[in-house]
């Protein structure tokens, strides 16, 4: 995206890089769907894909994403524990939990582990981009600019 460096000033333009998102999802079809949904929005770029919680924690440390989309139910290390570990390493990292189930106790667990918000998989297309953008704005993160 290209925006004026100073609002209203069309003489100096800067390129704004999209927010880098790490997606953790064990179901390959949902992983692809989430990645496609985010990359259709100019504000986001999928910087990494994890298939389990342990891989998500490792990639988070390597990639330093701007935000994480975390499935609750995953093998090896579930989304609750992965969120807890990420939160310990990066207290301000926006984390959005996703699940195909609406188990209130699991949603509560991941919220207590540090997830900032929760989106049901059935509502991803309607809610995920809006929720991510809102969290990134609220936490004071901004898209990376370069001249």
JOURSUL-V802692 format. One record per pair of residues at least 12 apart in sequence whose ideal C-beta (glycine too) atoms are under 8 Angstrom apart, sorted by the first residue. I is the first residue (numbers start at 1). GAP is how many residues later the second one is. D is the distance in Angstrom with one decimal. If there is no record, write none. Layout:
BEGIN
I | GAP | D
I | GAP | D
END
This chain:
BEGIN
1 | 14 | 7.1
1 | 15 | 4.7
1 | 17 | 7.5
1 | 41 | 5.4
1 | 42 | 8.0
1 | 142 | 7.7
2 | 12 | 7.2
2 | 13 | 5.6
2 | 14 | 7.4
3 | 13 | 5.5
5 | 140 | 7.9
5 | 142 | 7.4
12 | 135 | 7.9
14 | 131 | 5.0
14 | 132 | 6.5
14 | 133 | 5.3
15 | 130 | 7.3
15 | 131 | 5.5
15 | 132 | 7.7
16 | 127 | 4.5
16 | 128 | 7.2
16 | 129 | 5.4
17 | 28 | 7.6
17 | 126 | 5.8
17 | 127 | 4.2
17 | 128 | 7.4
17 | 129 | 6.8
18 | 24 | 6.3
18 | 25 | 5.6
18 | 26 | 5.3
18 | 27 | 4.2
18 | 125 | 6.3
19 | 24 | 5.9
19 | 25 | 5.4
19 | 26 | 7.0
19 | 47 | 4.2
19 | 48 | 6.3
19 | 113 | 7.3
19 | 117 | 5.7
19 | 122 | 7.2
19 | 124 | 5.9
20 | 25 | 5.5
20 | 27 | 3.7
20 | 43 | 7.0
20 | 44 | 7.9
20 | 45 | 4.8
20 | 46 | 4.9
20 | 47 | 8.0
21 | 17 | 5.7
21 | 23 | 5.3
21 | 24 | 6.8
21 | 25 | 5.6
21 | 26 | 6.2
21 | 44 | 5.9
21 | 45 | 6.7
21 | 46 | 5.3
21 | 47 | 7.2
21 | 48 | 6.3
21 | 111 | 7.0
22 | 24 | 7.9
22 | 25 | 5.9
22 | 26 | 4.5
22 | 27 | 7.8
22 | 28 | 6.7
22 | 34 | 6.7
22 | 37 | 5.7
22 | 38 | 5.8
22 | 41 | 6.1
22 | 43 | 4.0
22 | 45 | 7.5
22 | 46 | 4.7
22 | 47 | 7.3
23 | 12 | 5.9
23 | 15 | 7.4
23 | 23 | 5.8
23 | 25 | 7.3
23 | 26 | 5.5
23 | 27 | 7.2
23 | 45 | 7.7
23 | 46 | 4.7
24 | 25 | 7.9
24 | 26 | 4.1
24 | 27 | 7.8
24 | 28 | 7.6
24 | 29 | 6.7
24 | 31 | 7.4
24 | 32 | 3.6
24 | 44 | 6.6
24 | 45 | 6.9
24 | 46 | 4.9
24 | 47 | 5.8
24 | 50 | 6.7
24 | 55 | 6.7
24 | 58 | 6.6
25 | 24 | 7.8
25 | 25 | 7.7
25 | 26 | 7.4
25 | 44 | 7.5
25 | 46 | 4.4
25 | 49 | 7.4
25 | 73 | 7.4
26 | 25 | 5.4
26 | 26 | 5.9
26 | 45 | 6.3
26 | 47 | 7.6
26 | 48 | 4.4
26 | 49 | 5.9
27 | 44 | 7.6
28 | 23 | 7.7
30 | 41 | 7.4
30 | 70 | 7.7
30 | 91 | 6.4
31 | 18 | 5.8
31 | 20 | 7.3
33 | 91 | 7.2
34 | 12 | 8.0
34 | 35 | 6.0
34 | 64 | 7.5
34 | 90 | 6.5
34 | 94 | 7.2
35 | 14 | 6.7
37 | 87 | 6.2
37 | 88 | 6.0
37 | 91 | 6.4
37 | 92 | 7.0
38 | 31 | 7.7
38 | 90 | 7.3
38 | 91 | 6.9
38 | 94 | 7.7
41 | 88 | 5.0
43 | 86 | 7.3
43 | 90 | 6.0
43 | 100 | 7.1
44 | 85 | 7.0
44 | 88 | 6.8
47 | 16 | 5.2
47 | 18 | 5.1
48 | 14 | 7.8
48 | 15 | 4.8
48 | 17 | 6.6
51 | 23 | 7.6
52 | 22 | 4.9
52 | 23 | 5.1
52 | 24 | 3.9
52 | 25 | 6.1
53 | 17 | 8.0
53 | 21 | 5.1
53 | 23 | 6.1
53 | 24 | 3.1
53 | 25 | 5.6
53 | 26 | 5.9
53 | 28 | 6.0
53 | 29 | 3.2
54 | 22 | 4.8
54 | 23 | 4.3
54 | 28 | 7.3
55 | 21 | 7.6
56 | 12 | 7.0
56 | 14 | 6.6
56 | 18 | 7.9
56 | 21 | 7.8
56 | 23 | 7.9
56 | 26 | 4.9
56 | 30 | 7.4
57 | 20 | 7.0
57 | 25 | 5.3
57 | 28 | 4.9
57 | 29 | 6.0
57 | 32 | 7.9
60 | 26 | 5.2
60 | 29 | 7.1
60 | 30 | 7.0
60 | 33 | 7.3
61 | 28 | 6.5
65 | 28 | 7.5
66 | 28 | 7.4
66 | 70 | 6.3
66 | 75 | 5.5
67 | 26 | 7.0
67 | 27 | 4.1
67 | 28 | 7.1
67 | 29 | 6.9
67 | 65 | 5.7
67 | 68 | 6.5
67 | 69 | 6.0
67 | 74 | 7.7
68 | 18 | 6.5
68 | 25 | 6.4
68 | 26 | 7.2
68 | 27 | 4.7
68 | 28 | 7.2
69 | 27 | 5.2
69 | 29 | 6.0
69 | 59 | 7.0
69 | 63 | 7.4
70 | 12 | 6.3
70 | 13 | 5.6
70 | 25 | 5.6
70 | 26 | 6.9
70 | 27 | 5.3
70 | 28 | 6.9
70 | 40 | 7.4
70 | 45 | 6.7
71 | 26 | 7.7
71 | 27 | 5.6
71 | 28 | 6.6
72 | 25 | 5.6
72 | 26 | 7.2
72 | 27 | 4.3
72 | 29 | 7.8
72 | 34 | 5.4
72 | 35 | 7.5
72 | 38 | 5.4
73 | 26 | 6.5
73 | 28 | 7.3
73 | 33 | 7.5
79 | 18 | 6.2
79 | 31 | 6.0
80 | 26 | 7.3
80 | 29 | 4.9
80 | 30 | 4.9
80 | 33 | 4.9
81 | 32 | 7.3
83 | 12 | 5.5
83 | 14 | 7.0
83 | 27 | 5.6
83 | 30 | 4.3
83 | 31 | 5.2
83 | 32 | 5.2
84 | 29 | 4.2
84 | 30 | 6.2
86 | 28 | 7.2
87 | 26 | 6.7
87 | 27 | 3.2
92 | 47 | 5.9
94 | 22 | 5.4
94 | 38 | 7.2
94 | 41 | 4.0
94 | 42 | 5.9
94 | 45 | 5.5
94 | 47 | 7.2
95 | 19 | 6.3
95 | 20 | 4.8
95 | 21 | 5.6
96 | 19 | 6.8
96 | 20 | 6.5
96 | 21 | 5.0
96 | 22 | 7.2
96 | 23 | 6.1
96 | 32 | 6.9
96 | 35 | 5.7
96 | 36 | 6.1
96 | 39 | 6.8
97 | 13 | 4.5
97 | 14 | 7.5
97 | 18 | 4.1
97 | 20 | 7.2
97 | 21 | 4.6
97 | 22 | 7.4
98 | 20 | 7.4
98 | 21 | 5.3
98 | 22 | 7.4
98 | 23 | 5.7
98 | 26 | 6.8
98 | 30 | 7.4
99 | 19 | 7.4
99 | 21 | 6.6
99 | 22 | 6.5
100 | 20 | 7.3
100 | 21 | 4.3
100 | 22 | 7.3
102 | 18 | 6.2
116 | 19 | 5.4
117 | 14 | 5.1
117 | 18 | 6.4
119 | 12 | 5.8
END
